[in-house]
């Protein structure tokens, strides 16, 4: 008796290999993304309302670990200064070393080196009027220091509160531990870099790698789900094929 054998399996084996590869690559991307994020970012909880409406009290934020020398005007930073109590605090950089920052011009705006700064993120004050500060001041920031303000200029305890101290309210760049890139909860997403400081020397900082980081994690998760779903989906589709077609695809032996 002679036999002619035809087997199923070619496409099935290829699909299994590809699904396994998808799961493996997905795991690398997914887990690698989390490891990458843990190295670059530190989560914080905002303890006060001094940064409203940009950061609400209790907000969960992601802050990129950066050196203080990387900070630019307009950045929202996390810093720790013993003279300010020693606990991590969140404020916005309004001026850097060598700047003369003053408030307010006739339109209620900050000026940095004589240039008015547009700050659309400020919380309006009583009567709905938005001004950069409820108190007038003019300070030249020492080299290597930062002048920090909250976005709620009516309630924030910031550099204006410390004007009588040696640094004229500023803090050393070395006190900065991170720069805020995203608000996780409530889900406001990425924190925009303010354009009001863009025309000043040094410009503004580039966005952090939150977007590619989240893309990597999401792509990894999708690959894992797609690869893991291949087997059950393939079996489900096989069961739904007509009985005659399934029989023709099985191994056949003829004489």
N, C-alpha and C positions, 0 to 999 in steps of 0.2 A: 504494500500500500504506500503510495507516495502522497505527500502532503504539501499544500501551499498555505503558508502562514502569513497573515496580515495582523499587525498589532496596532492598538490604539496608542497612547502614551507619549508620542513625540511632542505634541503641543502641550500636553499636561505636564510633562517633565520640565519643558521650557518655562511654563507659567510658574511652576513651583520654584524653580531657580530664581526667576526674576522677582517673585514675591519675597523670597528669603533675602535677596540682595536689597530690596526696598526696605525691609525691616531693619537690616543691619545698618544701612546708610542712615535711615531715619533715626535709629537709636544714637548713632554718633552725633548727628546734628542736634537732636533734642537734648541729650545729656551734655554735649559739648557747649551748647548755647547756655545752659544753666550754669555750667562751670565758668564760662567766659563772663557771664553776668555777675556771678559771685565775686570774681576777681576785680571787675571794673566798678561795680556799684555797691552802694550801701543803702539799705532802706531806713527811713526815719519817719517819725510821727511828729507833726507840727504841734507844739504845745500851747501856743497862744494865737490870738487873732491879729497880731501885728502885721501880718502879711496879707490880710484880706484886701480885696477879693481874689487875689492871685492864688493864695493858699489859705483855705479855710482851717479853722482850729480843728485838730484831730485828723487832718489830711494825711494820707500815707504817700510818701514821696520816694522817688529813686534819685539818689545823688551820686554822681560819678566821682570816684576818688581822684583828685587832682592836686598838683602842687600849687601853692599860693601864687607862684610866679606866672601861672597860666591864666589867672583870672583877669577878666576885662570889665570895663564899666558896663553896668546893666545886668551882669550875672547875679543870679540868686545863689548865695553860698551858705554852706554850713560851716560854722567856725566855733572854736572853743578858746575863750580868753579868760584867764583868772581874774582880771580886773572887772569882767562883766559877769562874774559869778561862777565861771568854770564849767557850766553845763553847755551842751551843744545848742547853738542858736541859729536861726535862719533869718537872713537879711539880704537886701539888695545892695550891690556895690554902686555907689553914686559917684565916687571920685577915687582916683588912684594917686600915688605919691607924686608930688610936684604940682598937682592941680590946685587951683583956687576955686572952691565951691561956695556959692552964695545963694541966698534966698531972701526975699523973692523979687523978681522983676515986676513991672507994672501989671503983667498978665498973670501973676501968681505962680510963675515957673521958676525952677532951679536954673542957675547958670553955672556952667563949668568953663573956667577960663574965659568968661564973658559971653559964652555961647548958650542961648536958651535951650533947654532940653524938653522935648515933648514926651510926657509920661501918661499915656492913655490907660495904664493899669491902675492908677491911683484910685483909692476909695473916696467918693465925694464926702464932703464934710457937712456940717449943719447948713440947712437951707439949700442943699444940693450943689453948692459951689465947690469946685475942685481946685485946691491950691497945693503947692509942693511942700509947704510947711506952715504950721500955725505960729511959728516964731521966726523972726529974722536972724540970720547969722551970716558970717563970712569967715572962711577958714582956708588956710593953705595947708594941704595934707603933707606931712613929712614923707620923704623918700622911703620906699619900702613898706608903706602903710596903705590902708584902705579906709575910706569913709563910707559907713554903712547906714542905710535907712530902711525902715519898714514901708510897705505899700499903703498901710493905713497911717498916714502922717499925724492923725489926731490922737491915736492911742499908743503908737509904737514907742518903746524905750530903746533908743538907738544912739548913734554917734552924737546927736544933739544933746542927749542927756549927760554926756561925758565931756562936754566942751571945755570944762575947767581943768581937765586932767592933762598930764604931760603931752600926750599925743594929740591934743585938741579934739578928742572924741574918736580918733581913728584907731585901728588895730593893725598889728603887723601882719603882713601877708602869710607869715609862717603859721598863724592861727587857723588858717583855712584848711579844712580837711576834705571838703567835697563841694561840687557844684550841682545844683538841682537841675535835672533834665526832664523829669516826667512826674505827673501826679497820677498815682495808681488808684487812689480812692479819696473822694469821689472821682470817677473815671474822666478826668479832664484831658488826659493824654499828654503829649509832648508840650513842654514849656517853651514858648517862643522867645527868641532873643529879641530884646527891644531895639527898634531901629532908631530911637531918639538919640542914642549915643554913637551911631555909626559914623557920623561925620567928624568925630573927634579923633585925634592921633591914636593909633593903635586899633581903632575900630572896635568891633564886637567879636565875641568868641564864636567859633563854629559849633553847630549842634553836636551833641554827643552821639555815640553809636547805638542809641536805644532802638532806632528803627531797624537797622540790619540785625541787631541782636534778636528782636522779637520775630523778624522774618525767618531767621535761622531756626528758632524754636518751633514756630508754626509749621515750617516746611518739614522739619523732622517728625513732628506729630502726625502730619498728614501722610507721610510715607509709611510710618509704622501702622497707621490705621488701614491704609490701602493694601499694604502687604499682608497684614494679618487677616483682612477680609477676603483675600483671593480664594483661599481654600473653601470656606463655607459657601461663598457665592458660586464657585465652580460646581460644587456638589449639588447645590440647589438647582442650578440651570440644567445639570445633567439629568436630574430626576424629572424635570418638566419636558424633556424631549420625548417625542412619540416612541412607543415601544419598538416598532420596527426599525427606526433609525438607530436606537441604542443597540439593538441586536446586530445591525450591520457594522457598528463601530467596534464591537467586541472581537476578540480573537476568533478567527475562523479556520477550520481544518477541513480540507477537501481531499478527495481521492481522484 
